[in-house]
Amino acid sequence: MSNDALNDFSVAFNNLLQTAGTLVQQEITLVTLGVKTASELIGPVVKIPLDLVGNIFNNVGHTVQNVVYSCAPKQ
């Protein structure tokens, strides 16, 4: 009888460790997916304002060039 109790305890303990390992693995997977998703979101969120600022400076430059060209004396 004591062998059966020891076997039952061993099986239960192994199941507990296996369940804990699975939970830890799933937590790691969730954190990894969260980091990956956050990095995929940050890329476009940062790129859009940078592109917008670049376009604004480009347009301002063209506008200044046009104003200078129109004010320059014609020969």
Gaussian input, Z-matrix of N, CA and C with variables (Angstrom, degrees):
# hf/3-21g

backbone

0 1
 N
 C     1     B1
 C     2     B2     1     A1
 N     3     B3     2     A2     1     D1
 C     4     B4     3     A3     2     D2
 C     5     B5     4     A4     3     D3
 N     6     B6     5     A5     4     D4
 C     7     B7     6     A6     5     D5
 C     8     B8     7     A7     6     D6
 N     9     B9     8     A8     7     D7
 C    10    B10     9     A9     8     D8
 C    11    B11    10    A10     9     D9
 N    12    B12    11    A11    10    D10
 C    13    B13    12    A12    11    D11
 C    14    B14    13    A13    12    D12
 N    15    B15    14    A14    13    D13
 C    16    B16    15    A15    14    D14
 C    17    B17    16    A16    15    D15
 N    18    B18    17    A17    16    D16
 C    19    B19    18    A18    17    D17
 C    20    B20    19    A19    18    D18
 N    21    B21    20    A20    19    D19
 C    22    B22    21    A21    20    D20
 C    23    B23    22    A22    21    D21
 N    24    B24    23    A23    22    D22
 C    25    B25    24    A24    23    D23
 C    26    B26    25    A25    24    D24
 N    27    B27    26    A26    25    D25
 C    28    B28    27    A27    26    D26
 C    29    B29    28    A28    27    D27
 N    30    B30    29    A29    28    D28
 C    31    B31    30    A30    29    D29
 C    32    B32    31    A31    30    D30
 N    33    B33    32    A32    31    D31
 C    34    B34    33    A33    32    D32
 C    35    B35    34    A34    33    D33
 N    36    B36    35    A35    34    D34
 C    37    B37    36    A36    35    D35
 C    38    B38    37    A37    36    D36
 N    39    B39    38    A38    37    D37
 C    40    B40    39    A39    38    D38
 C    41    B41    40    A40    39    D39
 N    42    B42    41    A41    40    D40
 C    43    B43    42    A42    41    D41
 C    44    B44    43    A43    42    D42
 N    45    B45    44    A44    43    D43
 C    46    B46    45    A45    44    D44
 C    47    B47    46    A46    45    D45
 N    48    B48    47    A47    46    D46
 C    49    B49    48    A48    47    D47
 C    50    B50    49    A49    48    D48
 N    51    B51    50    A50    49    D49
 C    52    B52    51    A51    50    D50
 C    53    B53    52    A52    51    D51
 N    54    B54    53    A53    52    D52
 C    55    B55    54    A54    53    D53
 C    56    B56    55    A55    54    D54
 N    57    B57    56    A56    55    D55
 C    58    B58    57    A57    56    D56
 C    59    B59    58    A58    57    D57
 N    60    B60    59    A59    58    D58
 C    61    B61    60    A60    59    D59
 C    62    B62    61    A61    60    D60
 N    63    B63    62    A62    61    D61
 C    64    B64    63    A63    62    D62
 C    65    B65    64    A64    63    D63
 N    66    B66    65    A65    64    D64
 C    67    B67    66    A66    65    D65
 C    68    B68    67    A67    66    D66
 N    69    B69    68    A68    67    D67
 C    70    B70    69    A69    68    D68
 C    71    B71    70    A70    69    D69
 N    72    B72    71    A71    70    D70
 C    73    B73    72    A72    71    D71
 C    74    B74    73    A73    72    D72
 N    75    B75    74    A74    73    D73
 C    76    B76    75    A75    74    D74
 C    77    B77    76    A76    75    D75
 N    78    B78    77    A77    76    D76
 C    79    B79    78    A78    77    D77
 C    80    B80    79    A79    78    D78
 N    81    B81    80    A80    79    D79
 C    82    B82    81    A81    80    D80
 C    83    B83    82    A82    81    D81
 N    84    B84    83    A83    82    D82
 C    85    B85    84    A84    83    D83
 C    86    B86    85    A85    84    D84
 N    87    B87    86    A86    85    D85
 C    88    B88    87    A87    86    D86
 C    89    B89    88    A88    87    D87
 N    90    B90    89    A89    88    D88
 C    91    B91    90    A90    89    D89
 C    92    B92    91    A91    90    D90
 N    93    B93    92    A92    91    D91
 C    94    B94    93    A93    92    D92
 C    95    B95    94    A94    93    D93
 N    96    B96    95    A95    94    D94
 C    97    B97    96    A96    95    D95
 C    98    B98    97    A97    96    D96
 N    99    B99    98    A98    97    D97
 C   100   B100    99    A99    98    D98
 C   101   B101   100   A100    99    D99
 N   102   B102   101   A101   100   D100
 C   103   B103   102   A102   101   D101
 C   104   B104   103   A103   102   D102
 N   105   B105   104   A104   103   D103
 C   106   B106   105   A105   104   D104
 C   107   B107   106   A106   105   D105
 N   108   B108   107   A107   106   D106
 C   109   B109   108   A108   107   D107
 C   110   B110   109   A109   108   D108
 N   111   B111   110   A110   109   D109
 C   112   B112   111   A111   110   D110
 C   113   B113   112   A112   111   D111
 N   114   B114   113   A113   112   D112
 C   115   B115   114   A114   113   D113
 C   116   B116   115   A115   114   D114
 N   117   B117   116   A116   115   D115
 C   118   B118   117   A117   116   D116
 C   119   B119   118   A118   117   D117
 N   120   B120   119   A119   118   D118
 C   121   B121   120   A120   119   D119
 C   122   B122   121   A121   120   D120
 N   123   B123   122   A122   121   D121
 C   124   B124   123   A123   122   D122
 C   125   B125   124   A124   123   D123
 N   126   B126   125   A125   124   D124
 C   127   B127   126   A126   125   D125
 C   128   B128   127   A127   126   D126
 N   129   B129   128   A128   127   D127
 C   130   B130   129   A129   128   D128
 C   131   B131   130   A130   129   D129
 N   132   B132   131   A131   130   D130
 C   133   B133   132   A132   131   D131
 C   134   B134   133   A133   132   D132
 N   135   B135   134   A134   133   D133
 C   136   B136   135   A135   134   D134
 C   137   B137   136   A136   135   D135
 N   138   B138   137   A137   136   D136
 C   139   B139   138   A138   137   D137
 C   140   B140   139   A139   138   D138
 N   141   B141   140   A140   139   D139
 C   142   B142   141   A141   140   D140
 C   143   B143   142   A142   141   D141
 N   144   B144   143   A143   142   D142
 C   145   B145   144   A144   143   D143
 C   146   B146   145   A145   144   D144
 N   147   B147   146   A146   145   D145
 C   148   B148   147   A147   146   D146
 C   149   B149   148   A148   147   D147
 N   150   B150   149   A149   148   D148
 C   151   B151   150   A150   149   D149
 C   152   B152   151   A151   150   D150
 N   153   B153   152   A152   151   D151
 C   154   B154   153   A153   152   D152
 C   155   B155   154   A154   153   D153
 N   156   B156   155   A155   154   D154
 C   157   B157   156   A156   155   D155
 C   158   B158   157   A157   156   D156
 N   159   B159   158   A158   157   D157
 C   160   B160   159   A159   158   D158
 C   161   B161   160   A160   159   D159
 N   162   B162   161   A161   160   D160
 C   163   B163   162   A162   161   D161
 C   164   B164   163   A163   162   D162
 N   165   B165   164   A164   163   D163
 C   166   B166   165   A165   164   D164
 C   167   B167   166   A166   165   D165
 N   168   B168   167   A167   166   D166
 C   169   B169   168   A168   167   D167
 C   170   B170   169   A169   168   D168
 N   171   B171   170   A170   169   D169
 C   172   B172   171   A171   170   D170
 C   173   B173   172   A172   171   D171
 N   174   B174   173   A173   172   D172
 C   175   B175   174   A174   173   D173
 C   176   B176   175   A175   174   D174
 N   177   B177   176   A176   175   D175
 C   178   B178   177   A177   176   D176
 C   179   B179   178   A178   177   D177
 N   180   B180   179   A179   178   D178
 C   181   B181   180   A180   179   D179
 C   182   B182   181   A181   180   D180
 N   183   B183   182   A182   181   D181
 C   184   B184   183   A183   182   D182
 C   185   B185   184   A184   183   D183
 N   186   B186   185   A185   184   D184
 C   187   B187   186   A186   185   D185
 C   188   B188   187   A187   186   D186
 N   189   B189   188   A188   187   D187
 C   190   B190   189   A189   188   D188
 C   191   B191   190   A190   189   D189
 N   192   B192   191   A191   190   D190
 C   193   B193   192   A192   191   D191
 C   194   B194   193   A193   192   D192
 N   195   B195   194   A194   193   D193
 C   196   B196   195   A195   194   D194
 C   197   B197   196   A196   195   D195
 N   198   B198   197   A197   196   D196
 C   199   B199   198   A198   197   D197
 C   200   B200   199   A199   198   D198
 N   201   B201   200   A200   199   D199
 C   202   B202   201   A201   200   D200
 C   203   B203   202   A202   201   D201
 N   204   B204   203   A203   202   D202
 C   205   B205   204   A204   203   D203
 C   206   B206   205   A205   204   D204
 N   207   B207   206   A206   205   D205
 C   208   B208   207   A207   206   D206
 C   209   B209   208   A208   207   D207
 N   210   B210   209   A209   208   D208
 C   211   B211   210   A210   209   D209
 C   212   B212   211   A211   210   D210
 N   213   B213   212   A212   211   D211
 C   214   B214   213   A213   212   D212
 C   215   B215   214   A214   213   D213
 N   216   B216   215   A215   214   D214
 C   217   B217   216   A216   215   D215
 C   218   B218   217   A217   216   D216
 N   219   B219   218   A218   217   D217
 C   220   B220   219   A219   218   D218
 C   221   B221   220   A220   219   D219
 N   222   B222   221   A221   220   D220
 C   223   B223   222   A222   221   D221
 C   224   B224   223   A223   222   D222

   B1=1.4421
   B2=1.5239
   B3=1.3042
   B4=1.4531
   B5=1.5222
   B6=1.3355
   B7=1.4573
   B8=1.5234
   B9=1.3156
   B10=1.4606
   B11=1.5250
   B12=1.3209
   B13=1.4668
   B14=1.5188
   B15=1.3187
   B16=1.4555
   B17=1.5271
   B18=1.3328
   B19=1.4620
   B20=1.5274
   B21=1.3372
   B22=1.4662
   B23=1.5238
   B24=1.3389
   B25=1.4638
   B26=1.5298
   B27=1.3220
   B28=1.4582
   B29=1.5251
   B30=1.3046
   B31=1.4663
   B32=1.5251
   B33=1.3184
   B34=1.4629
   B35=1.5327
   B36=1.3255
   B37=1.4545
   B38=1.5282
   B39=1.3152
   B40=1.4695
   B41=1.5244
   B42=1.3347
   B43=1.4639
   B44=1.5253
   B45=1.3228
   B46=1.4559
   B47=1.5267
   B48=1.3327
   B49=1.4616
   B50=1.5297
   B51=1.3124
   B52=1.4628
   B53=1.5290
   B54=1.3243
   B55=1.4605
   B56=1.5275
   B57=1.3202
   B58=1.4608
   B59=1.5328
   B60=1.3071
   B61=1.4628
   B62=1.5148
   B63=1.3153
   B64=1.4629
   B65=1.5221
   B66=1.3275
   B67=1.4600
   B68=1.5284
   B69=1.3195
   B70=1.4702
   B71=1.5268
   B72=1.3167
   B73=1.4665
   B74=1.5312
   B75=1.3349
   B76=1.4617
   B77=1.5271
   B78=1.3393
   B79=1.4594
   B80=1.5287
   B81=1.3106
   B82=1.4718
   B83=1.5227
   B84=1.3155
   B85=1.4604
   B86=1.5269
   B87=1.3383
   B88=1.4611
   B89=1.5262
   B90=1.3195
   B91=1.4606
   B92=1.5237
   B93=1.3206
   B94=1.4654
   B95=1.5259
   B96=1.3287
   B97=1.4589
   B98=1.5260
   B99=1.3360
   B100=1.4591
   B101=1.5148
   B102=1.3182
   B103=1.4677
   B104=1.5218
   B105=1.3221
   B106=1.4718
   B107=1.5300
   B108=1.3283
   B109=1.4593
   B110=1.5231
   B111=1.3286
   B112=1.4687
   B113=1.5220
   B114=1.3176
   B115=1.4675
   B116=1.5191
   B117=1.3147
   B118=1.4627
   B119=1.5237
   B120=1.3420
   B121=1.4587
   B122=1.5251
   B123=1.3161
   B124=1.4572
   B125=1.5263
   B126=1.3116
   B127=1.4686
   B128=1.5170
   B129=1.3294
   B130=1.4713
   B131=1.5255
   B132=1.3283
   B133=1.4598
   B134=1.5306
   B135=1.3164
   B136=1.4603
   B137=1.5316
   B138=1.3271
   B139=1.4627
   B140=1.5269
   B141=1.3011
   B142=1.4666
   B143=1.5296
   B144=1.3410
   B145=1.4762
   B146=1.5312
   B147=1.3314
   B148=1.4583
   B149=1.5248
   B150=1.3278
   B151=1.4621
   B152=1.5276
   B153=1.3215
   B154=1.4632
   B155=1.5295
   B156=1.3274
   B157=1.4703
   B158=1.5280
   B159=1.3105
   B160=1.4634
   B161=1.5171
   B162=1.3205
   B163=1.4655
   B164=1.5280
   B165=1.3288
   B166=1.4699
   B167=1.5253
   B168=1.3426
   B169=1.4660
   B170=1.5278
   B171=1.2997
   B172=1.4577
   B173=1.5249
   B174=1.3303
   B175=1.4686
   B176=1.5250
   B177=1.3241
   B178=1.4671
   B179=1.5318
   B180=1.3238
   B181=1.4631
   B182=1.5086
   B183=1.3316
   B184=1.4693
   B185=1.5237
   B186=1.3236
   B187=1.4600
   B188=1.5271
   B189=1.3221
   B190=1.4637
   B191=1.5314
   B192=1.3080
   B193=1.4673
   B194=1.5213
   B195=1.3281
   B196=1.4673
   B197=1.5232
   B198=1.3317
   B199=1.4658
   B200=1.5229
   B201=1.3205
   B202=1.4648
   B203=1.5316
   B204=1.3088
   B205=1.4684
   B206=1.5267
   B207=1.3358
   B208=1.4656
   B209=1.5191
   B210=1.3278
   B211=1.4601
   B212=1.5266
   B213=1.2904
   B214=1.4698
   B215=1.5276
   B216=1.3426
   B217=1.4704
   B218=1.5318
   B219=1.3059
   B220=1.4596
   B221=1.5265
   B222=1.2956
   B223=1.4630
   B224=1.4907
   A1=111.92
   A2=117.61
   A3=118.42
   A4=110.18
   A5=118.41
   A6=121.53
   A7=110.75
   A8=117.07
   A9=120.97
   A10=110.83
   A11=116.50
   A12=120.26
   A13=110.18
   A14=117.33
   A15=121.72
   A16=110.52
   A17=117.20
   A18=121.47
   A19=111.12
   A20=116.23
   A21=120.21
   A22=110.31
   A23=116.00
   A24=119.93
   A25=110.50
   A26=117.09
   A27=121.52
   A28=110.79
   A29=116.49
   A30=120.60
   A31=109.73
   A32=116.80
   A33=120.19
   A34=110.92
   A35=116.44
   A36=120.86
   A37=110.99
   A38=117.23
   A39=121.40
   A40=111.18
   A41=116.35
   A42=120.26
   A43=110.87
   A44=116.18
   A45=120.58
   A46=111.05
   A47=116.56
   A48=120.21
   A49=111.42
   A50=116.60
   A51=120.39
   A52=110.79
   A53=116.81
   A54=120.92
   A55=110.57
   A56=117.38
   A57=121.13
   A58=110.29
   A59=117.60
   A60=121.35
   A61=111.85
   A62=116.69
   A63=121.08
   A64=110.42
   A65=117.17
   A66=120.51
   A67=111.49
   A68=116.81
   A69=120.71
   A70=109.50
   A71=116.85
   A72=120.52
   A73=110.54
   A74=117.26
   A75=120.07
   A76=111.26
   A77=117.19
   A78=120.58
   A79=110.74
   A80=116.01
   A81=120.47
   A82=109.97
   A83=116.96
   A84=121.05
   A85=110.48
   A86=117.24
   A87=120.16
   A88=111.68
   A89=117.13
   A90=120.49
   A91=110.18
   A92=116.71
   A93=120.69
   A94=110.85
   A95=116.87
   A96=120.05
   A97=111.10
   A98=116.96
   A99=120.62
   A100=111.92
   A101=116.50
   A102=120.44
   A103=110.47
   A104=116.31
   A105=120.21
   A106=110.36
   A107=117.19
   A108=121.25
   A109=110.58
   A110=116.58
   A111=119.74
   A112=111.03
   A113=116.62
   A114=118.87
   A115=111.11
   A116=117.83
   A117=120.40
   A118=111.31
   A119=117.35
   A120=120.76
   A121=111.47
   A122=117.41
   A123=121.36
   A124=110.70
   A125=117.61
   A126=121.14
   A127=113.04
   A128=119.60
   A129=120.21
   A130=113.16
   A131=117.50
   A132=120.26
   A133=110.45
   A134=117.68
   A135=121.20
   A136=110.45
   A137=117.16
   A138=120.76
   A139=111.85
   A140=118.28
   A141=121.61
   A142=111.33
   A143=119.97
   A144=118.02
   A145=113.13
   A146=117.72
   A147=119.58
   A148=110.99
   A149=117.19
   A150=120.61
   A151=110.78
   A152=116.38
   A153=121.05
   A154=111.14
   A155=116.72
   A156=120.73
   A157=109.90
   A158=117.04
   A159=120.30
   A160=111.98
   A161=117.12
   A162=120.85
   A163=111.46
   A164=116.82
   A165=119.95
   A166=110.00
   A167=116.86
   A168=119.40
   A169=111.37
   A170=117.28
   A171=121.18
   A172=110.43
   A173=116.76
   A174=120.81
   A175=111.57
   A176=116.59
   A177=119.77
   A178=109.61
   A179=116.65
   A180=119.85
   A181=112.39
   A182=116.32
   A183=119.91
   A184=110.98
   A185=116.97
   A186=120.69
   A187=110.65
   A188=116.93
   A189=120.81
   A190=110.03
   A191=117.72
   A192=120.74
   A193=111.12
   A194=117.08
   A195=120.80
   A196=111.27
   A197=116.44
   A198=119.94
   A199=109.81
   A200=116.91
   A201=120.70
   A202=109.60
   A203=116.86
   A204=120.59
   A205=110.76
   A206=116.94
   A207=119.48
   A208=111.97
   A209=118.89
   A210=121.97
   A211=112.55
   A212=117.03
   A213=120.95
   A214=108.82
   A215=115.71
   A216=117.83
   A217=111.09
   A218=114.64
   A219=120.25
   A220=108.83
   A221=116.47
   A222=119.78
   A223=110.98
   D1=-37.46
   D2=-177.22
   D3=-68.90
   D4=-29.33
   D5=175.60
   D6=-64.80
   D7=-40.69
   D8=178.32
   D9=-64.11
   D10=-41.36
   D11=178.92
   D12=-65.25
   D13=-40.09
   D14=179.02
   D15=-66.49
   D16=-41.32
   D17=176.81
   D18=-63.53
   D19=-43.06
   D20=178.69
   D21=-61.89
   D22=-43.91
   D23=178.91
   D24=-63.42
   D25=-41.29
   D26=-179.65
   D27=-64.17
   D28=-43.34
   D29=179.06
   D30=-65.01
   D31=-44.50
   D32=179.81
   D33=-63.30
   D34=-41.78
   D35=179.78
   D36=-65.64
   D37=-42.19
   D38=176.77
   D39=-62.66
   D40=-41.11
   D41=177.44
   D42=-63.77
   D43=-40.60
   D44=178.66
   D45=-63.01
   D46=-45.61
   D47=178.53
   D48=-64.26
   D49=-40.19
   D50=178.89
   D51=-64.48
   D52=-41.29
   D53=178.17
   D54=-65.37
   D55=-43.37
   D56=178.24
   D57=-62.69
   D58=-41.91
   D59=177.51
   D60=-62.11
   D61=-41.50
   D62=178.60
   D63=-64.42
   D64=-42.49
   D65=178.82
   D66=-62.83
   D67=-43.32
   D68=179.05
   D69=-63.82
   D70=-42.55
   D71=179.90
   D72=-62.68
   D73=-40.75
   D74=179.07
   D75=-67.36
   D76=-36.96
   D77=176.40
   D78=-62.44
   D79=-44.04
   D80=178.99
   D81=-62.68
   D82=-41.16
   D83=178.33
   D84=-63.25
   D85=-42.84
   D86=179.23
   D87=-63.98
   D88=-42.37
   D89=178.75
   D90=-64.41
   D91=-42.69
   D92=179.12
   D93=-61.66
   D94=-44.61
   D95=178.61
   D96=-65.23
   D97=-37.27
   D98=177.78
   D99=-63.24
   D100=-43.68
   D101=178.67
   D102=-65.09
   D103=-42.20
   D104=-179.95
   D105=-63.80
   D106=-43.69
   D107=179.80
   D108=-64.71
   D109=-42.36
   D110=179.35
   D111=-62.76
   D112=-41.27
   D113=179.89
   D114=-68.35
   D115=-34.04
   D116=177.51
   D117=-70.20
   D118=-29.08
   D119=177.52
   D120=-78.32
   D121=-36.76
   D122=-175.91
   D123=-66.60
   D124=-36.59
   D125=-178.97
   D126=-54.27
   D127=-59.96
   D128=179.35
   D129=-65.36
   D130=-34.60
   D131=-178.43
   D132=-64.87
   D133=-33.85
   D134=178.01
   D135=-83.04
   D136=-36.91
   D137=-175.63
   D138=-67.34
   D139=-39.84
   D140=-176.12
   D141=-61.67
   D142=-51.15
   D143=178.20
   D144=-63.35
   D145=-36.41
   D146=178.17
   D147=-64.02
   D148=-42.49
   D149=176.71
   D150=-63.34
   D151=-40.02
   D152=179.51
   D153=-62.66
   D154=-46.04
   D155=178.99
   D156=-64.03
   D157=-41.86
   D158=177.37
   D159=-60.42
   D160=-42.89
   D161=178.67
   D162=-65.93
   D163=-38.36
   D164=178.54
   D165=-62.57
   D166=-47.70
   D167=179.38
   D168=-63.30
   D169=-37.45
   D170=178.01
   D171=-62.88
   D172=-45.19
   D173=179.83
   D174=-66.51
   D175=-39.91
   D176=177.28
   D177=-62.57
   D178=-41.91
   D179=177.93
   D180=-60.25
   D181=-44.99
   D182=178.60
   D183=-64.25
   D184=-39.18
   D185=179.24
   D186=-63.61
   D187=-44.99
   D188=178.27
   D189=-61.82
   D190=-43.02
   D191=177.63
   D192=-59.53
   D193=-42.85
   D194=-179.36
   D195=-66.33
   D196=-39.67
   D197=179.04
   D198=-65.63
   D199=-45.13
   D200=179.92
   D201=-63.50
   D202=-42.00
   D203=-179.65
   D204=-63.89
   D205=-41.30
   D206=-178.83
   D207=-72.43
   D208=-26.01
   D209=179.42
   D210=-86.40
   D211=-17.90
   D212=-177.12
   D213=-69.71
   D214=141.64
   D215=179.46
   D216=-66.28
   D217=138.55
   D218=-179.96
   D219=-89.26
   D220=142.65
   D221=179.04
   D222=-108.70

